[in-house]
């Protein structure tokens, strides 16, 4: 028993205390809101608790993996993810008009989830490997590595995931020292190409953008999600209606209220004050990750911790934006709050990597 206790203590010692506390606070809030949104459904609540337990276990394991081993896994994960995305394009299952899933026999898998970590790991490994000789060609290669999975996921079509992975790759390129003139040049090119991009969007994607500007044009169709979520958030007022007292959520007006639109439930029950505190909690997690990034002894650690922190911020910003009616609906869950196992495990895998960077100070360059 003493040996087992010592082993457990050693494993837990690789968890950053401040980051762990912030994550657990957010997960605690998530359990309460999911319980309310699910109508106190025992199956839904127990499923969420199981997902949290699995995700926390994965985070502990990842926090104990030294960063130099994580860096070596980057190319393998990236190549595997791209190969699986090609498999999706050729043999994937079609659901609701989208080809995003690959049937592996024992399970149905969405390979784009693998690239959420595989891409930044690959890019961080690549830039650390070439740290001493970084030139323009290395940033072009990094952009090409980003573009391959971005286009494959966009083709499925899965605009939300493609944009999130694209943002992840951009953050890493930025922290790796991407020149400002390249950033501004890319932004200008993107602005000029907007008419072309608009023409390439699917009809339902165009409808989501147009609905953003006038949800009342189709209140029972395309505009239903935004209309009901904004009503819920607005009716919460400053202090909210109280836990399990929200009328929009309890009377089933809010669609997908345990997943993508859980922020509407939270806003109705805890109000503007609760929303501000929730945003503050996200910002505290991001700030802690950025502090860890600043203290990291290697380029790989700095790039991964900084990129993963901004990934979490982007997910939170996009979800809150779409639920509040200031961004189009793109199907992005609220990180560490929404019900769902895959997204939760991916996010806590990322937090485990950040904790590994924080506690493993000695990293052998690979």
PyMOL commands that set and color helices and strands:
alter all, ss='L'
color gray80, all
select helices_A, chain A and resi 2-12+17-37+42-63+67-91+112-129+131-133+136-154+159-175+180-192+194-200+203-213+215-218+224-235+247-250+262-295+299-324+341-359
alter helices_A, ss='H'
color red, helices_A
select strands_A, chain A and resi 93-95+98-103+108-109
alter strands_A, ss='S'
color yellow, strands_A
deselect
rebuild
show_as cartoon
